[in-house]
Amino acid sequence: MSTFNVPTRENVSENNQAIFDNLKKALGFVPNLYATYAHSDTALENYLNFANAKTSLSAKEKEVVNLAVSQVNDCIYCLSAHTAIGKMNGFTDEQILELRAGFSSVNTKLDALAKLAKNITENRGRTDADVLENFFNAGYTKANLIDTISLVGDKTISNYVHSTTQVPVDFPEAQPLKTETV
């Protein structure tokens, strides 16, 4: 049960009200997790600037990282949101479940990225050398590596915000992963 209320437009600062208006215009609603950032006068804007910053990763690659990290961090909110976004980026339900588990059976490059994102998150940045070598052998660059690490940090922030606040999930809830070994 949530101990945090989800603030409405009327409950937030003027700056955050403008951001709420832009989010509603762009998405059709203000996601509960974003609204929760607005408990702070600065966190929502800072987070959105970070999350929407330029990157060498494609939108599809970003979703690979978001799904793998959110699974490791067991964040049902982010898993649900990024399952929906992953589908908008062309992933099937089966592919999304694989990416959450940290691999892809249909794309070797995305497989290397998923494995890296999972490994970075599980090992808190102490990446296994063979996983890193596989990432570079798949065609990724050092720029891609740094952008991936930044994205792991970005997603971890949201995972932690939800894990701490437990605000209601306002996306179709992601199905659990089967507990079979991958």
Secondary structure, 3 states (H helix, E strand, C coil): CCCCCCCCHHHCCHHHHHHHHHHHHHHCCCCHHHHHHCCCCCHHHHHHHHHCCCCCCCHHHHHHHHHHHHHHCCCHHHHHHHHHHHHHCCCCHHHHHHHHHCCCCCCHHHHHHHHHHHHHHHCCCCCCHHHHHHHHHCCCCHHHHHHHHHHHHHHHHHHHHHHHHCCCCCCCCCCCCCCCCC
